[in-house]
Amino acid sequence: MKVFLVDDEIVIREGIRESFPWEDTPYTLVGEAPDGEMALPMIRDTNPDIVITDIKMPFMDGLELCRVLRMQMPWVGIIVLSGYDEFEYARQCINLGVREYLLKPINATDLKEVLDKVSKQITEERKQLEHASSLRARMGNDGKFVKEKLLGSLFTDEAMEEDAEGVLKQLASMGCPLPALFYTVIDAAFNPTTTGQESISILTDSSNGSVHASPGRVGTRLLVLGETMEDTEEKAYSFATSMVQELERADCDTIRIGIGDIVDTPEQIIKSFKSARHIRHLLVERKEENALILGVREMRDVNEDMPSVINEAKLYMSQNYSNPNLMLPDVADAVNMSKSRFSAVFSQTTGQTFTEYLIHLRLGKAKELLRNTNYKNSQIAHETGYNDSHYFSYIFKKNTGMTPSEYRAQYQNQPE
């Protein structure tokens, strides 16, 4: 289980990071942030199973972070950190998808107990969803097959724009209303198809009704519902990223995913489907075999324009990596792309998530300073964008297998 930590107190983050025996447990700390605003793009990037968050934080507090996660990534388990004087805040979290609470101060035993409890809940829920999905597939008598076929009727060349309103009315009459201000379609192909469809069914069941699937011969088409254009895009990319991981977990390969145009009327759902399918077909033409997502609304020249944007992003990062507040939204704004779209295209083009690339960039500079200077660790941390020298040392060892001091002792005055 992957764990992400959000708390504005360095001493709390350091205590959880350093005192908890991560290497001796089935949990991996994949990242941390001092507030919800900084955490959110990193959470989308690392796709954790569990998020541990404080309640009172600057910028975006824990309550707002819980709201966003419940709306966009409801499959993530949330553990809230709270003080004795924050009961009212903690009470509000009951309806925001929070699994468990931890009272500060925190010790490793209590944290392990809560992580085990939440992990067990998530595992059991996944098993139940898998069982329910399998049962529905065998029985086929609960209307699910009809609903999928109705939805699938929008995803064909024969579909007409005027059909969409009637299809949605039929679905609503069957107890499956799909009201939304915005829609987008995800077109996914993978192999083996049956195994992959079961995994996607489990994921859609946990989406709180924001994603609906229609299985096909070579994959699945999905309709994503949103309240705003940005909300719809964030949901689509978050779901697609999680879908890739679930498909890989199910041993599927040749995964190709296209995300279509975001539209604001049911009649335009067909347009979104056709753009999603066009993008997926481009991946076939390019013989892309790896799990990736390509969801660009304007299909200009994919082979030239997108890599040029990524090169521009890399340049911007190389000039600003020493800024400890550098985040994915900053780079996305610099290249005039939405956060979710930039995250997906960056991962697809570079083979690394934004967070992985930024760490690689910063640690590369750190290695250079360790080899060629006598700077203290705290100074090197500052030069490479880390306010917390202990966190810098943790990240350095996690990625290189050595502490900064050990690396310096072995490689000082040597070329890389």
Secondary structure as a PSIPRED ss2 file (coil, helix, strand):
# PSIPRED VFORMAT (PSIPRED V4.0)

   1 M C   1.000  0.000  0.000
   2 K E   0.000  0.000  1.000
   3 V E   0.000  0.000  1.000
   4 F E   0.000  0.000  1.000
   5 L E   0.000  0.000  1.000
   6 V E   0.000  0.000  1.000
   7 D C   1.000  0.000  0.000
   8 D C   1.000  0.000  0.000
   9 E C   1.000  0.000  0.000
  10 I H   0.000  1.000  0.000
  11 V H   0.000  1.000  0.000
  12 I H   0.000  1.000  0.000
  13 R H   0.000  1.000  0.000
  14 E H   0.000  1.000  0.000
  15 G H   0.000  1.000  0.000
  16 I H   0.000  1.000  0.000
  17 R H   0.000  1.000  0.000
  18 E H   0.000  1.000  0.000
  19 S H   0.000  1.000  0.000
  20 F C   1.000  0.000  0.000
  21 P C   1.000  0.000  0.000
  22 W H   0.000  1.000  0.000
  23 E H   0.000  1.000  0.000
  24 D H   0.000  1.000  0.000
  25 T C   1.000  0.000  0.000
  26 P C   1.000  0.000  0.000
  27 Y C   1.000  0.000  0.000
  28 T E   0.000  0.000  1.000
  29 L E   0.000  0.000  1.000
  30 V E   0.000  0.000  1.000
  31 G E   0.000  0.000  1.000
  32 E E   0.000  0.000  1.000
  33 A E   0.000  0.000  1.000
  34 P C   1.000  0.000  0.000
  35 D C   1.000  0.000  0.000
  36 G H   0.000  1.000  0.000
  37 E H   0.000  1.000  0.000
  38 M H   0.000  1.000  0.000
  39 A H   0.000  1.000  0.000
  40 L H   0.000  1.000  0.000
  41 P H   0.000  1.000  0.000
  42 M H   0.000  1.000  0.000
  43 I H   0.000  1.000  0.000
  44 R H   0.000  1.000  0.000
  45 D H   0.000  1.000  0.000
  46 T H   0.000  1.000  0.000
  47 N C   1.000  0.000  0.000
  48 P C   1.000  0.000  0.000
  49 D C   1.000  0.000  0.000
  50 I E   0.000  0.000  1.000
  51 V E   0.000  0.000  1.000
  52 I E   0.000  0.000  1.000
  53 T E   0.000  0.000  1.000
  54 D E   0.000  0.000  1.000
  55 I C   1.000  0.000  0.000
  56 K C   1.000  0.000  0.000
  57 M C   1.000  0.000  0.000
  58 P C   1.000  0.000  0.000
  59 F C   1.000  0.000  0.000
  60 M C   1.000  0.000  0.000
  61 D C   1.000  0.000  0.000
  62 G H   0.000  1.000  0.000
  63 L H   0.000  1.000  0.000
  64 E H   0.000  1.000  0.000
  65 L H   0.000  1.000  0.000
  66 C H   0.000  1.000  0.000
  67 R H   0.000  1.000  0.000
  68 V H   0.000  1.000  0.000
  69 L H   0.000  1.000  0.000
  70 R H   0.000  1.000  0.000
  71 M H   0.000  1.000  0.000
  72 Q H   0.000  1.000  0.000
  73 M C   1.000  0.000  0.000
  74 P C   1.000  0.000  0.000
  75 W C   1.000  0.000  0.000
  76 V C   1.000  0.000  0.000
  77 G E   0.000  0.000  1.000
  78 I E   0.000  0.000  1.000
  79 I E   0.000  0.000  1.000
  80 V E   0.000  0.000  1.000
  81 L E   0.000  0.000  1.000
  82 S E   0.000  0.000  1.000
  83 G C   1.000  0.000  0.000
  84 Y H   0.000  1.000  0.000
  85 D H   0.000  1.000  0.000
  86 E H   0.000  1.000  0.000
  87 F H   0.000  1.000  0.000
  88 E H   0.000  1.000  0.000
  89 Y H   0.000  1.000  0.000
  90 A H   0.000  1.000  0.000
  91 R H   0.000  1.000  0.000
  92 Q H   0.000  1.000  0.000
  93 C H   0.000  1.000  0.000
  94 I H   0.000  1.000  0.000
  95 N H   0.000  1.000  0.000
  96 L H   0.000  1.000  0.000
  97 G C   1.000  0.000  0.000
  98 V E   0.000  0.000  1.000
  99 R E   0.000  0.000  1.000
 100 E E   0.000  0.000  1.000
 101 Y E   0.000  0.000  1.000
 102 L E   0.000  0.000  1.000
 103 L E   0.000  0.000  1.000
 104 K C   1.000  0.000  0.000
 105 P C   1.000  0.000  0.000
 106 I C   1.000  0.000  0.000
 107 N C   1.000  0.000  0.000
 108 A H   0.000  1.000  0.000
 109 T H   0.000  1.000  0.000
 110 D H   0.000  1.000  0.000
 111 L H   0.000  1.000  0.000
 112 K H   0.000  1.000  0.000
 113 E H   0.000  1.000  0.000
 114 V H   0.000  1.000  0.000
 115 L H   0.000  1.000  0.000
 116 D H   0.000  1.000  0.000
 117 K H   0.000  1.000  0.000
 118 V H   0.000  1.000  0.000
 119 S H   0.000  1.000  0.000
 120 K H   0.000  1.000  0.000
 121 Q H   0.000  1.000  0.000
 122 I H   0.000  1.000  0.000
 123 T H   0.000  1.000  0.000
 124 E H   0.000  1.000  0.000
 125 E H   0.000  1.000  0.000
 126 R H   0.000  1.000  0.000
 127 K H   0.000  1.000  0.000
 128 Q H   0.000  1.000  0.000
 129 L H   0.000  1.000  0.000
 130 E H   0.000  1.000  0.000
 131 H H   0.000  1.000  0.000
 132 A H   0.000  1.000  0.000
 133 S H   0.000  1.000  0.000
 134 S H   0.000  1.000  0.000
 135 L H   0.000  1.000  0.000
 136 R H   0.000  1.000  0.000
 137 A H   0.000  1.000  0.000
 138 R H   0.000  1.000  0.000
 139 M H   0.000  1.000  0.000
 140 G C   1.000  0.000  0.000
 141 N C   1.000  0.000  0.000
 142 D C   1.000  0.000  0.000
 143 G C   1.000  0.000  0.000
 144 K H   0.000  1.000  0.000
 145 F H   0.000  1.000  0.000
 146 V H   0.000  1.000  0.000
 147 K H   0.000  1.000  0.000
 148 E H   0.000  1.000  0.000
 149 K H   0.000  1.000  0.000
 150 L H   0.000  1.000  0.000
 151 L H   0.000  1.000  0.000
 152 G H   0.000  1.000  0.000
 153 S C   1.000  0.000  0.000
 154 L C   1.000  0.000  0.000
 155 F C   1.000  0.000  0.000
 156 T C   1.000  0.000  0.000
 157 D C   1.000  0.000  0.000
 158 E C   1.000  0.000  0.000
 159 A C   1.000  0.000  0.000
 160 M C   1.000  0.000  0.000
 161 E C   1.000  0.000  0.000
 162 E C   1.000  0.000  0.000
 163 D H   0.000  1.000  0.000
 164 A H   0.000  1.000  0.000
 165 E H   0.000  1.000  0.000
 166 G H   0.000  1.000  0.000
 167 V H   0.000  1.000  0.000
 168 L H   0.000  1.000  0.000
 169 K H   0.000  1.000  0.000
 170 Q H   0.000  1.000  0.000
 171 L H   0.000  1.000  0.000
 172 A H   0.000  1.000  0.000
 173 S H   0.000  1.000  0.000
 174 M C   1.000  0.000  0.000
 175 G C   1.000  0.000  0.000
 176 C C   1.000  0.000  0.000
 177 P C   1.000  0.000  0.000
 178 L C   1.000  0.000  0.000
 179 P C   1.000  0.000  0.000
 180 A C   1.000  0.000  0.000
 181 L C   1.000  0.000  0.000
 182 F E   0.000  0.000  1.000
 183 Y E   0.000  0.000  1.000
 184 T E   0.000  0.000  1.000
 185 V E   0.000  0.000  1.000
 186 I E   0.000  0.000  1.000
 187 D E   0.000  0.000  1.000
 188 A E   0.000  0.000  1.000
 189 A E   0.000  0.000  1.000
 190 F E   0.000  0.000  1.000
 191 N E   0.000  0.000  1.000
 192 P C   1.000  0.000  0.000
 193 T H   0.000  1.000  0.000
 194 T H   0.000  1.000  0.000
 195 T H   0.000  1.000  0.000
 196 G H   0.000  1.000  0.000
 197 Q H   0.000  1.000  0.000
 198 E H   0.000  1.000  0.000
 199 S H   0.000  1.000  0.000
 200 I H   0.000  1.000  0.000
 201 S H   0.000  1.000  0.000
 202 I H   0.000  1.000  0.000
 203 L H   0.000  1.000  0.000
 204 T H   0.000  1.000  0.000
 205 D H   0.000  1.000  0.000
 206 S C   1.000  0.000  0.000
 207 S C   1.000  0.000  0.000
 208 N C   1.000  0.000  0.000
 209 G C   1.000  0.000  0.000
 210 S C   1.000  0.000  0.000
 211 V E   0.000  0.000  1.000
 212 H E   0.000  0.000  1.000
 213 A E   0.000  0.000  1.000
 214 S E   0.000  0.000  1.000
 215 P E   0.000  0.000  1.000
 216 G C   1.000  0.000  0.000
 217 R C   1.000  0.000  0.000
 218 V C   1.000  0.000  0.000
 219 G E   0.000  0.000  1.000
 220 T E   0.000  0.000  1.000
 221 R E   0.000  0.000  1.000
 222 L E   0.000  0.000  1.000
 223 L E   0.000  0.000  1.000
 224 V E   0.000  0.000  1.000
 225 L E   0.000  0.000  1.000
 226 G E   0.000  0.000  1.000
 227 E C   1.000  0.000  0.000
 228 T C   1.000  0.000  0.000
 229 M H   0.000  1.000  0.000
 230 E H   0.000  1.000  0.000
 231 D H   0.000  1.000  0.000
 232 T H   0.000  1.000  0.000
 233 E H   0.000  1.000  0.000
 234 E H   0.000  1.000  0.000
 235 K H   0.000  1.000  0.000
 236 A H   0.000  1.000  0.000
 237 Y H   0.000  1.000  0.000
 238 S H   0.000  1.000  0.000
 239 F H   0.000  1.000  0.000
 240 A H   0.000  1.000  0.000
 241 T H   0.000  1.000  0.000
 242 S H   0.000  1.000  0.000
 243 M H   0.000  1.000  0.000
 244 V H   0.000  1.000  0.000
 245 Q H   0.000  1.000  0.000
 246 E H   0.000  1.000  0.000
 247 L H   0.000  1.000  0.000
 248 E H   0.000  1.000  0.000
 249 R H   0.000  1.000  0.000
 250 A C   1.000  0.000  0.000
 251 D C   1.000  0.000  0.000
 252 C C   1.000  0.000  0.000
 253 D E   0.000  0.000  1.000
 254 T E   0.000  0.000  1.000
 255 I E   0.000  0.000  1.000
 256 R E   0.000  0.000  1.000
 257 I E   0.000  0.000  1.000
 258 G E   0.000  0.000  1.000
 259 I E   0.000  0.000  1.000
 260 G C   1.000  0.000  0.000
 261 D C   1.000  0.000  0.000
 262 I C   1.000  0.000  0.000
 263 V E   0.000  0.000  1.000
 264 D C   1.000  0.000  0.000
 265 T C   1.000  0.000  0.000
 266 P H   0.000  1.000  0.000
 267 E H   0.000  1.000  0.000
 268 Q H   0.000  1.000  0.000
 269 I H   0.000  1.000  0.000
 270 I H   0.000  1.000  0.000
 271 K H   0.000  1.000  0.000
 272 S H   0.000  1.000  0.000
 273 F H   0.000  1.000  0.000
 274 K H   0.000  1.000  0.000
 275 S H   0.000  1.000  0.000
 276 A H   0.000  1.000  0.000
 277 R H   0.000  1.000  0.000
 278 H H   0.000  1.000  0.000
 279 I H   0.000  1.000  0.000
 280 R H   0.000  1.000  0.000
 281 H H   0.000  1.000  0.000
 282 L H   0.000  1.000  0.000
 283 L H   0.000  1.000  0.000
 284 V H   0.000  1.000  0.000
 285 E H   0.000  1.000  0.000
 286 R C   1.000  0.000  0.000
 287 K C   1.000  0.000  0.000
 288 E C   1.000  0.000  0.000
 289 E C   1.000  0.000  0.000
 290 N C   1.000  0.000  0.000
 291 A C   1.000  0.000  0.000
 292 L E   0.000  0.000  1.000
 293 I E   0.000  0.000  1.000
 294 L E   0.000  0.000  1.000
 295 G C   1.000  0.000  0.000
 296 V C   1.000  0.000  0.000
 297 R C   1.000  0.000  0.000
 298 E C   1.000  0.000  0.000
 299 M C   1.000  0.000  0.000
 300 R C   1.000  0.000  0.000
 301 D C   1.000  0.000  0.000
 302 V H   0.000  1.000  0.000
 303 N H   0.000  1.000  0.000
 304 E H   0.000  1.000  0.000
 305 D H   0.000  1.000  0.000
 306 M H   0.000  1.000  0.000
 307 P H   0.000  1.000  0.000
 308 S H   0.000  1.000  0.000
 309 V H   0.000  1.000  0.000
 310 I H   0.000  1.000  0.000
 311 N H   0.000  1.000  0.000
 312 E H   0.000  1.000  0.000
 313 A H   0.000  1.000  0.000
 314 K H   0.000  1.000  0.000
 315 L H   0.000  1.000  0.000
 316 Y H   0.000  1.000  0.000
 317 M H   0.000  1.000  0.000
 318 S H   0.000  1.000  0.000
 319 Q H   0.000  1.000  0.000
 320 N H   0.000  1.000  0.000
 321 Y C   1.000  0.000  0.000
 322 S C   1.000  0.000  0.000
 323 N C   1.000  0.000  0.000
 324 P C   1.000  0.000  0.000
 325 N C   1.000  0.000  0.000
 326 L C   1.000  0.000  0.000
 327 M C   1.000  0.000  0.000
 328 L H   0.000  1.000  0.000
 329 P H   0.000  1.000  0.000
 330 D H   0.000  1.000  0.000
 331 V H   0.000  1.000  0.000
 332 A H   0.000  1.000  0.000
 333 D H   0.000  1.000  0.000
 334 A H   0.000  1.000  0.000
 335 V C   1.000  0.000  0.000
 336 N C   1.000  0.000  0.000
 337 M C   1.000  0.000  0.000
 338 S C   1.000  0.000  0.000
 339 K H   0.000  1.000  0.000
 340 S H   0.000  1.000  0.000
 341 R H   0.000  1.000  0.000
 342 F H   0.000  1.000  0.000
 343 S H   0.000  1.000  0.000
 344 A H   0.000  1.000  0.000
 345 V H   0.000  1.000  0.000
 346 F H   0.000  1.000  0.000
 347 S H   0.000  1.000  0.000
 348 Q H   0.000  1.000  0.000
 349 T H   0.000  1.000  0.000
 350 T H   0.000  1.000  0.000
 351 G C   1.000  0.000  0.000
 352 Q C   1.000  0.000  0.000
 353 T C   1.000  0.000  0.000
 354 F H   0.000  1.000  0.000
 355 T H   0.000  1.000  0.000
 356 E H   0.000  1.000  0.000
 357 Y H   0.000  1.000  0.000
 358 L H   0.000  1.000  0.000
 359 I H   0.000  1.000  0.000
 360 H H   0.000  1.000  0.000
 361 L H   0.000  1.000  0.000
 362 R H   0.000  1.000  0.000
 363 L H   0.000  1.000  0.000
 364 G H   0.000  1.000  0.000
 365 K H   0.000  1.000  0.000
 366 A H   0.000  1.000  0.000
 367 K H   0.000  1.000  0.000
 368 E H   0.000  1.000  0.000
 369 L H   0.000  1.000  0.000
 370 L H   0.000  1.000  0.000
 371 R H   0.000  1.000  0.000
 372 N H   0.000  1.000  0.000
 373 T C   1.000  0.000  0.000
 374 N C   1.000  0.000  0.000
 375 Y C   1.000  0.000  0.000
 376 K C   1.000  0.000  0.000
 377 N H   0.000  1.000  0.000
 378 S H   0.000  1.000  0.000
 379 Q H   0.000  1.000  0.000
 380 I H   0.000  1.000  0.000
 381 A H   0.000  1.000  0.000
 382 H H   0.000  1.000  0.000
 383 E H   0.000  1.000  0.000
 384 T C   1.000  0.000  0.000
 385 G C   1.000  0.000  0.000
 386 Y C   1.000  0.000  0.000
 387 N C   1.000  0.000  0.000
 388 D C   1.000  0.000  0.000
 389 S H   0.000  1.000  0.000
 390 H H   0.000  1.000  0.000
 391 Y H   0.000  1.000  0.000
 392 F H   0.000  1.000  0.000
 393 S H   0.000  1.000  0.000
 394 Y H   0.000  1.000  0.000
 395 I H   0.000  1.000  0.000
 396 F H   0.000  1.000  0.000
 397 K H   0.000  1.000  0.000
 398 K H   0.000  1.000  0.000
 399 N H   0.000  1.000  0.000
 400 T H   0.000  1.000  0.000
 401 G C   1.000  0.000  0.000
 402 M C   1.000  0.000  0.000
 403 T C   1.000  0.000  0.000
 404 P H   0.000  1.000  0.000
 405 S H   0.000  1.000  0.000
 406 E H   0.000  1.000  0.000
 407 Y H   0.000  1.000  0.000
 408 R H   0.000  1.000  0.000
 409 A H   0.000  1.000  0.000
 410 Q H   0.000  1.000  0.000
 411 Y H   0.000  1.000  0.000
 412 Q C   1.000  0.000  0.000
 413 N C   1.000  0.000  0.000
 414 Q C   1.000  0.000  0.000
 415 P C   1.000  0.000  0.000
 416 E C   1.000  0.000  0.000
